[in-house]
Amino acid sequence: MEDQKQLILAFFLIMLILLLWQFFFPPKAPPVSREARPRSEEKPSTETVLSQVPKRVRPKIEETQEFVLENEKLRVKFSNLGATIKSVYLKEYACELLKDFPYFPIQISKKETIWHLDTLFWDFSLSGEEITFRTQIGTQVHRGDQGLRIQRRYQLKSYTIVSEIEYSSLDTHPPLFSINFGRGLSFTEKDTNDEYANFRILADKETGFWEMGVRRLKKPITLTERLTWLGFTTKYFLMAVIGEIDSVTILPTPDRKAGALLFITQPAFLSLGFYPLKYDLLAHEKKGLEKAVPLGWPKFLSLGILHLLLFLHSLIKNYGVVILIFSLLMKGVLFPLTRLQLQQMKKLQLLQPKLEELRKKYKNDPKMLNQETMRLYSLYKMNPLTGCLPLLAQIPIFWALYSVLRSTVELRRASFIFWLKDLSVKDPYYILPILMGVSFLFQNLLTTQDKRNLFLTFFFPVFLTVIFLNFPSGLQLYWLIFNILSVVESLIVRKRR
């Protein structure tokens, strides 16, 4: 055993000596003779044989050139390496949707051979808000073959980059073009987990609309139907590839995103749209892009609430005040149901002595107790289920408002007062949900008639407070104001017995 230890120690000492020797005495490079140096006239021809186009070659940095085009909405960086888009910056929202990566390179399949054109340096020309790239492959001078000439033009138009691909070839066999979107949209918000939860893949197919969350994407998925557009969304933004797409393969990526490989038999116009998730803006495109806005259920109510909030914001430039006014309006709409609920609860309070008599009288006959109780309710024209009407009416309003406040870009970074800098995310100090829970508890204490339900009186406010902790602060503000108005209403009814 001791011999083995000594052998292992000696081995490590030898390795350490070798490493130190190479570090302090590195080998010198042999001198290059004048004859060995390449002559300038012996540079390889720029006319590249088709079969010699490299599949994956790391370009020389000094040969790569980048260009920036911009309009009032977008600032886009292009590269002559592969005629690709390097980045897309959305000016109005000060965020970068594509970041420092060669997006949308072209691949060509022809006669069982695939050429990756992102390894070629394309010729280019600039003109205003338009850039054109040109290249050719398959040129064989000794055969007189001009090969395949490809032109790729980009033009900025509002929120879109119009991409046009043209090619010319003497070959009667048309090539198959595929465009690679190798990385998903960049996350723009601080809460990356929330961004990931809202990362979706969308497709408008011939048979209908298709949608899938990236969290569910575990292996490649191929959509073989023709698409009119393919989209990727984060919480607030959409990238849509609009045009005739024959099929697409969607691929998971290791960075919690998703890529896609789009196949096109006849390359023509494709519009690459980079939009905020604004319903009216997307509907104006008349491509069905408004389907990308997650309005939840019920959709018609979400749309109504959205347009009401936008209208109020056009008059009052603070979304916190807008939500406060919206709470007042909702309280007014639900007032008839709330008033009926309070009246029924008052009747129930007055009937408690009679109900107690019935419980004592028929304590051994549950069936008879139930019949006499219902007869008493009928005599005084009272329905215990009426007390649930305001809550049932609020459920669709709550879910619709939740969908609007959670994912509508208009509320992104919309501040209210003091610590509330973004009504679309949770209250960082949990002040609103705690106040909301206290107001709900106070309301329960005012309206609870049966002391045997005292446990539920305290349990539900605590339970709802815990649930609301991570809800958007705009929704917390709405529910707090609504509860305060309900408490005021209960006090008024209590005073006017």
URLINZI-V680853 format. One record per residue. N is the residue number from 1. PHI is phi in whole degrees, 0 to 359 (NA if undefined). OMEGA is omega as a letter, one per 30 degrees, with the letter a starting at -180 (none if undefined). Layout:
n=N phi=PHI omega=OMEGA
n=N phi=PHI omega=OMEGA
This chain:
n=1 phi=NA omega=l
n=2 phi=294 omega=l
n=3 phi=297 omega=l
n=4 phi=295 omega=l
n=5 phi=298 omega=l
n=6 phi=295 omega=l
n=7 phi=296 omega=l
n=8 phi=296 omega=l
n=9 phi=297 omega=l
n=10 phi=298 omega=l
n=11 phi=300 omega=a
n=12 phi=293 omega=l
n=13 phi=295 omega=l
n=14 phi=297 omega=l
n=15 phi=297 omega=l
n=16 phi=294 omega=l
n=17 phi=296 omega=l
n=18 phi=298 omega=a
n=19 phi=295 omega=l
n=20 phi=295 omega=l
n=21 phi=296 omega=l
n=22 phi=293 omega=a
n=23 phi=288 omega=a
n=24 phi=274 omega=a
n=25 phi=231 omega=l
n=26 phi=292 omega=l
n=27 phi=290 omega=l
n=28 phi=274 omega=l
n=29 phi=287 omega=l
n=30 phi=291 omega=l
n=31 phi=294 omega=l
n=32 phi=264 omega=a
n=33 phi=285 omega=a
n=34 phi=299 omega=a
n=35 phi=289 omega=a
n=36 phi=279 omega=a
n=37 phi=287 omega=a
n=38 phi=290 omega=l
n=39 phi=276 omega=a
n=40 phi=296 omega=a
n=41 phi=284 omega=a
n=42 phi=261 omega=l
n=43 phi=296 omega=l
n=44 phi=296 omega=a
n=45 phi=294 omega=l
n=46 phi=285 omega=l
n=47 phi=279 omega=a
n=48 phi=266 omega=l
n=49 phi=293 omega=a
n=50 phi=305 omega=a
n=51 phi=289 omega=a
n=52 phi=259 omega=l
n=53 phi=294 omega=a
n=54 phi=293 omega=a
n=55 phi=282 omega=l
n=56 phi=218 omega=a
n=57 phi=236 omega=l
n=58 phi=287 omega=a
n=59 phi=286 omega=l
n=60 phi=282 omega=a
n=61 phi=298 omega=a
n=62 phi=290 omega=l
n=63 phi=268 omega=a
n=64 phi=280 omega=l
n=65 phi=237 omega=a
n=66 phi=238 omega=a
n=67 phi=226 omega=a
n=68 phi=243 omega=l
n=69 phi=243 omega=l
n=70 phi=209 omega=l
n=71 phi=228 omega=a
n=72 phi=289 omega=a
n=73 phi=251 omega=a
n=74 phi=236 omega=l
n=75 phi=233 omega=a
n=76 phi=239 omega=l
n=77 phi=253 omega=l
n=78 phi=244 omega=l
n=79 phi=228 omega=l
n=80 phi=284 omega=l
n=81 phi=281 omega=l
n=82 phi=81 omega=a
n=83 phi=52 omega=a
n=84 phi=253 omega=l
n=85 phi=266 omega=a
n=86 phi=266 omega=a
n=87 phi=199 omega=l
n=88 phi=226 omega=a
n=89 phi=245 omega=l
n=90 phi=267 omega=a
n=91 phi=296 omega=a
n=92 phi=300 omega=a
n=93 phi=248 omega=l
n=94 phi=51 omega=l
n=95 phi=215 omega=a
n=96 phi=256 omega=a
n=97 phi=273 omega=l
n=98 phi=237 omega=a
n=99 phi=233 omega=l
n=100 phi=37 omega=a
n=101 phi=204 omega=l
n=102 phi=284 omega=a
n=103 phi=272 omega=l
n=104 phi=62 omega=l
n=105 phi=288 omega=a
n=106 phi=263 omega=l
n=107 phi=239 omega=a
n=108 phi=235 omega=l
n=109 phi=248 omega=a
n=110 phi=205 omega=l
n=111 phi=55 omega=l
n=112 phi=64 omega=l
n=113 phi=237 omega=a
n=114 phi=242 omega=l
n=115 phi=243 omega=l
n=116 phi=265 omega=a
n=117 phi=281 omega=l
n=118 phi=285 omega=l
n=119 phi=264 omega=a
n=120 phi=257 omega=l
n=121 phi=267 omega=a
n=122 phi=271 omega=l
n=123 phi=289 omega=a
n=124 phi=211 omega=l
n=125 phi=213 omega=a
n=126 phi=249 omega=l
n=127 phi=204 omega=l
n=128 phi=62 omega=l
n=129 phi=263 omega=a
n=130 phi=224 omega=l
n=131 phi=225 omega=a
n=132 phi=236 omega=l
n=133 phi=248 omega=l
n=134 phi=221 omega=l
n=135 phi=204 omega=l
n=136 phi=213 omega=l
n=137 phi=227 omega=l
n=138 phi=85 omega=a
n=139 phi=285 omega=l
n=140 phi=229 omega=a
n=141 phi=296 omega=a
n=142 phi=291 omega=l
n=143 phi=257 omega=a
n=144 phi=72 omega=a
n=145 phi=269 omega=a
n=146 phi=277 omega=l
n=147 phi=68 omega=a
n=148 phi=245 omega=l
n=149 phi=260 omega=a
n=150 phi=233 omega=l
n=151 phi=233 omega=a
n=152 phi=231 omega=a
n=153 phi=245 omega=l
n=154 phi=244 omega=l
n=155 phi=219 omega=a
n=156 phi=273 omega=l
n=157 phi=218 omega=a
n=158 phi=55 omega=a
n=159 phi=273 omega=a
n=160 phi=240 omega=l
n=161 phi=247 omega=l
n=162 phi=279 omega=a
n=163 phi=248 omega=l
n=164 phi=240 omega=l
n=165 phi=246 omega=l
n=166 phi=233 omega=l
n=167 phi=214 omega=l
n=168 phi=221 omega=a
n=169 phi=203 omega=l
n=170 phi=279 omega=a
n=171 phi=288 omega=a
n=172 phi=280 omega=a
n=173 phi=268 omega=a
n=174 phi=290 omega=l
n=175 phi=281 omega=l
n=176 phi=257 omega=a
n=177 phi=265 omega=l
n=178 phi=226 omega=a
n=179 phi=243 omega=a
n=180 phi=259 omega=l
n=181 phi=251 omega=a
n=182 phi=279 omega=a
n=183 phi=213 omega=a
n=184 phi=287 omega=l
n=185 phi=298 omega=l
n=186 phi=284 omega=l
n=187 phi=286 omega=a
n=188 phi=250 omega=a
n=189 phi=254 omega=a
n=190 phi=292 omega=a
n=191 phi=278 omega=a
n=192 phi=291 omega=l
n=193 phi=295 omega=l
n=194 phi=293 omega=l
n=195 phi=299 omega=a
n=196 phi=296 omega=l
n=197 phi=295 omega=a
n=198 phi=262 omega=a
n=199 phi=283 omega=a
n=200 phi=231 omega=l
n=201 phi=248 omega=a
n=202 phi=235 omega=l
n=203 phi=211 omega=l
n=204 phi=261 omega=a
n=205 phi=262 omega=l
n=206 phi=297 omega=a
n=207 phi=268 omega=l
n=208 phi=138 omega=a
n=209 phi=277 omega=a
n=210 phi=234 omega=a
n=211 phi=215 omega=a
n=212 phi=207 omega=l
n=213 phi=284 omega=a
n=214 phi=296 omega=l
n=215 phi=299 omega=a
n=216 phi=271 omega=a
n=217 phi=275 omega=a
n=218 phi=255 omega=a
n=219 phi=212 omega=a
n=220 phi=301 omega=l
n=221 phi=235 omega=l
n=222 phi=247 omega=l
n=223 phi=257 omega=a
n=224 phi=270 omega=l
n=225 phi=282 omega=l
n=226 phi=290 omega=a
n=227 phi=250 omega=l
n=228 phi=267 omega=l
n=229 phi=198 omega=l
n=230 phi=235 omega=a
n=231 phi=227 omega=l
n=232 phi=230 omega=a
n=233 phi=234 omega=l
n=234 phi=258 omega=a
n=235 phi=294 omega=a
n=236 phi=237 omega=a
n=237 phi=227 omega=a
n=238 phi=230 omega=l
n=239 phi=247 omega=a
n=240 phi=236 omega=l
n=241 phi=262 omega=a
n=242 phi=252 omega=l
n=243 phi=155 omega=a
n=244 phi=278 omega=a
n=245 phi=248 omega=a
n=246 phi=291 omega=l
n=247 phi=199 omega=a
n=248 phi=211 omega=l
n=249 phi=247 omega=a
n=250 phi=260 omega=a
n=251 phi=238 omega=l
n=252 phi=287 omega=l
n=253 phi=241 omega=a
n=254 phi=289 omega=a
n=255 phi=260 omega=l
n=256 phi=62 omega=l
n=257 phi=232 omega=a
n=258 phi=204 omega=l
n=259 phi=243 omega=a
n=260 phi=206 omega=l
n=261 phi=240 omega=a
n=262 phi=262 omega=a
n=263 phi=251 omega=a
n=264 phi=224 omega=l
n=265 phi=277 omega=l
n=266 phi=240 omega=a
n=267 phi=297 omega=l
n=268 phi=208 omega=a
n=269 phi=277 omega=l
n=270 phi=230 omega=l
n=271 phi=256 omega=l
n=272 phi=259 omega=a
n=273 phi=264 omega=l
n=274 phi=236 omega=a
n=275 phi=240 omega=l
n=276 phi=286 omega=a
n=277 phi=281 omega=l
n=278 phi=257 omega=a
n=279 phi=300 omega=a
n=280 phi=296 omega=l
n=281 phi=298 omega=a
n=282 phi=289 omega=l
n=283 phi=295 omega=l
n=284 phi=295 omega=l
n=285 phi=290 omega=l
n=286 phi=58 omega=l
n=287 phi=241 omega=a
n=288 phi=81 omega=a
n=289 phi=291 omega=l
n=290 phi=296 omega=l
n=291 phi=296 omega=a
n=292 phi=285 omega=a
n=293 phi=281 omega=a
n=294 phi=280 omega=a
n=295 phi=272 omega=l
n=296 phi=70 omega=a
n=297 phi=231 omega=f
n=298 phi=282 omega=a
n=299 phi=296 omega=a
n=300 phi=297 omega=l
n=301 phi=288 omega=l
n=302 phi=299 omega=l
n=303 phi=297 omega=l
n=304 phi=298 omega=l
n=305 phi=295 omega=l
n=306 phi=302 omega=a
n=307 phi=293 omega=l
n=308 phi=293 omega=l
n=309 phi=297 omega=l
n=310 phi=294 omega=l
n=311 phi=295 omega=l
n=312 phi=297 omega=l
n=313 phi=290 omega=l
n=314 phi=293 omega=l
n=315 phi=264 omega=a
n=316 phi=235 omega=a
n=317 phi=273 omega=l
n=318 phi=235 omega=a
n=319 phi=292 omega=l
n=320 phi=295 omega=l
n=321 phi=294 omega=l
n=322 phi=299 omega=l
n=323 phi=294 omega=l
n=324 phi=299 omega=l
n=325 phi=295 omega=l
n=326 phi=299 omega=l
n=327 phi=298 omega=l
n=328 phi=298 omega=l
n=329 phi=296 omega=l
n=330 phi=296 omega=l
n=331 phi=295 omega=l
n=332 phi=294 omega=l
n=333 phi=295 omega=a
n=334 phi=270 omega=a
n=335 phi=303 omega=l
n=336 phi=303 omega=l
n=337 phi=291 omega=l
n=338 phi=294 omega=l
n=339 phi=296 omega=l
n=340 phi=298 omega=l
n=341 phi=300 omega=a
n=342 phi=294 omega=l
n=343 phi=296 omega=l
n=344 phi=295 omega=l
n=345 phi=293 omega=l
n=346 phi=295 omega=l
n=347 phi=300 omega=l
n=348 phi=298 omega=l
n=349 phi=296 omega=a
n=350 phi=291 omega=a
n=351 phi=273 omega=a
n=352 phi=304 omega=l
n=353 phi=299 omega=l
n=354 phi=293 omega=l
n=355 phi=295 omega=l
n=356 phi=294 omega=l
n=357 phi=298 omega=l
n=358 phi=297 omega=l
n=359 phi=296 omega=l
n=360 phi=289 omega=a
n=361 phi=291 omega=a
n=362 phi=243 omega=a
n=363 phi=294 omega=l
n=364 phi=257 omega=a
n=365 phi=224 omega=a
n=366 phi=301 omega=a
n=367 phi=296 omega=l
n=368 phi=293 omega=l
n=369 phi=298 omega=a
n=370 phi=294 omega=l
n=371 phi=297 omega=a
n=372 phi=292 omega=l
n=373 phi=295 omega=l
n=374 phi=294 omega=l
n=375 phi=295 omega=l
n=376 phi=294 omega=l
n=377 phi=299 omega=a
n=378 phi=293 omega=a
n=379 phi=297 omega=a
n=380 phi=262 omega=l
n=381 phi=52 omega=a
n=382 phi=231 omega=l
n=383 phi=234 omega=a
n=384 phi=300 omega=a
n=385 phi=288 omega=l
n=386 phi=300 omega=a
n=387 phi=295 omega=l
n=388 phi=272 omega=a
n=389 phi=301 omega=l
n=390 phi=300 omega=l
n=391 phi=293 omega=l
n=392 phi=297 omega=l
n=393 phi=290 omega=a
n=394 phi=280 omega=a
n=395 phi=301 omega=l
n=396 phi=295 omega=l
n=397 phi=297 omega=a
n=398 phi=298 omega=a
n=399 phi=292 omega=l
n=400 phi=295 omega=l
n=401 phi=294 omega=l
n=402 phi=301 omega=l
n=403 phi=296 omega=a
n=404 phi=292 omega=a
n=405 phi=288 omega=a
n=406 phi=280 omega=a
n=407 phi=228 omega=l
n=408 phi=271 omega=a
n=409 phi=294 omega=l
n=410 phi=299 omega=a
n=411 phi=267 omega=l
n=412 phi=297 omega=l
n=413 phi=60 omega=l
n=414 phi=277 omega=a
n=415 phi=266 omega=l
n=416 phi=238 omega=l
n=417 phi=219 omega=l
n=418 phi=47 omega=a
n=419 phi=278 omega=a
n=420 phi=272 omega=a
n=421 phi=265 omega=a
n=422 phi=209 omega=a
n=423 phi=285 omega=a
n=424 phi=270 omega=l
n=425 phi=239 omega=a
n=426 phi=292 omega=l
n=427 phi=294 omega=a
n=428 phi=296 omega=a
n=429 phi=250 omega=l
n=430 phi=58 omega=l
n=431 phi=288 omega=a
n=432 phi=298 omega=a
n=433 phi=296 omega=l
n=434 phi=292 omega=l
n=435 phi=298 omega=l
n=436 phi=297 omega=l
n=437 phi=296 omega=l
n=438 phi=296 omega=l
n=439 phi=295 omega=l
n=440 phi=292 omega=l
n=441 phi=296 omega=l
n=442 phi=297 omega=l
n=443 phi=296 omega=l
n=444 phi=296 omega=l
n=445 phi=296 omega=l
n=446 phi=286 omega=a
n=447 phi=255 omega=a
n=448 phi=286 omega=a
n=449 phi=259 omega=a
n=450 phi=266 omega=a
n=451 phi=293 omega=l
n=452 phi=291 omega=l
n=453 phi=265 omega=a
n=454 phi=296 omega=l
n=455 phi=298 omega=l
n=456 phi=294 omega=l
n=457 phi=301 omega=l
n=458 phi=269 omega=a
n=459 phi=292 omega=a
n=460 phi=297 omega=l
n=461 phi=300 omega=l
n=462 phi=294 omega=a
n=463 phi=299 omega=l
n=464 phi=293 omega=l
n=465 phi=298 omega=l
n=466 phi=297 omega=l
n=467 phi=296 omega=a
n=468 phi=281 omega=a
n=469 phi=304 omega=a
n=470 phi=254 omega=l
n=471 phi=283 omega=l
n=472 phi=304 omega=a
n=473 phi=297 omega=l
n=474 phi=296 omega=l
n=475 phi=289 omega=l
n=476 phi=298 omega=l
n=477 phi=296 omega=l
n=478 phi=301 omega=a
n=479 phi=292 omega=l
n=480 phi=295 omega=l
n=481 phi=297 omega=a
n=482 phi=297 omega=l
n=483 phi=295 omega=l
n=484 phi=298 omega=l
n=485 phi=296 omega=l
n=486 phi=294 omega=l
n=487 phi=296 omega=l
n=488 phi=300 omega=l
n=489 phi=296 omega=l
n=490 phi=295 omega=l
n=491 phi=295 omega=l
n=492 phi=296 omega=l
n=493 phi=295 omega=a
n=494 phi=296 omega=a
n=495 phi=288 omega=a
n=496 phi=262 omega=a
n=497 phi=306 omega=none
